[in-house]
Amino acid sequence: MAILGLLVLIAGLIISLIGGIWFLVVAFRESILWGLGCIFIPFVSLFFLIIHWKDASKPFFVSLLGNGIILASIFLMKGSN
């Protein structure tokens, strides 16, 4: 069961990473300042998400799905002990 939990964890990490990179691509497409702000300044990503909801919602939900899978895998691995 621990191996299955580890595989699910890796899948969640990959999905979350894809969503995060996609979010940054959307921010950089809007402008270089939005992209750099999302990388270096706290809470700019949240402001960008709110202001540009139509474009940024899909990558946000992909990243959220990945984080949910990571959380589920942690419970899966903890339950196998």
ZIGI-V902577 format. One record per residue. N is the residue number from 0. RES is the residue in one small letter. SS is DSSP state (H for helix, E for strand, C for the rest). PSI is psi in radians with two decimals (NA if undefined). NEAR is the number of other C-alpha atoms within 8 Angstrom. Layout:
{{N	RES	SS	PSI	NEAR} {N	RES	SS	PSI	NEAR}}
This chain:
{{0	m	C	-0.54	7} {1	a	H	-0.61	8} {2	i	H	-0.71	6} {3	l	H	-0.74	7} {4	g	H	-0.69	12} {5	l	H	-0.71	10} {6	l	H	-0.71	8} {7	v	H	-0.66	11} {8	l	H	-0.79	12} {9	i	H	-0.72	9} {10	a	H	-0.74	10} {11	g	H	-0.70	14} {12	l	H	-0.73	11} {13	i	H	-0.77	9} {14	i	H	-0.75	12} {15	s	H	-0.69	14} {16	l	H	-0.73	10} {17	i	H	-0.78	10} {18	g	H	-0.70	15} {19	g	H	-0.74	11} {20	i	H	-0.71	8} {21	w	H	-0.72	9} {22	f	H	-0.77	11} {23	l	H	-0.64	11} {24	v	H	-0.74	9} {25	v	H	-0.73	10} {26	a	H	-0.75	14} {27	f	H	-0.52	12} {28	r	H	-0.57	8} {29	e	H	-0.89	8} {30	s	C	2.78	8} {31	i	H	-0.63	9} {32	l	H	-0.69	7} {33	w	H	-0.77	12} {34	g	H	-0.83	14} {35	l	H	-0.65	10} {36	g	H	-0.70	11} {37	c	H	-0.53	14} {38	i	H	-0.78	8} {39	f	H	-0.37	6} {40	i	C	2.19	8} {41	p	C	2.51	7} {42	f	C	-0.07	7} {43	v	H	-0.62	10} {44	s	H	-0.69	10} {45	l	H	-0.78	7} {46	f	H	-0.73	8} {47	f	H	-0.74	13} {48	l	H	-0.77	11} {49	i	H	-0.79	7} {50	i	H	-0.68	6} {51	h	C	0.84	8} {52	w	H	-0.74	9} {53	k	H	-0.73	5} {54	d	H	-0.58	7} {55	a	H	-0.11	13} {56	s	H	-0.70	9} {57	k	H	-0.88	7} {58	p	H	-0.55	11} {59	f	H	-0.79	12} {60	f	H	-0.55	9} {61	v	H	-0.78	12} {62	s	H	-0.69	14} {63	l	H	-0.71	10} {64	l	H	-0.78	11} {65	g	H	-0.71	16} {66	n	H	-0.63	11} {67	g	H	-0.69	9} {68	i	H	-0.69	12} {69	i	H	-0.80	13} {70	l	H	-0.75	8} {71	a	H	-0.67	8} {72	s	H	-0.59	12} {73	i	H	-0.76	10} {74	f	H	-0.61	8} {75	l	H	-0.76	11} {76	m	H	-0.62	12} {77	k	H	-0.60	7} {78	g	H	-0.31	6} {79	s	C	-0.16	7} {80	n	C	NA	4}}
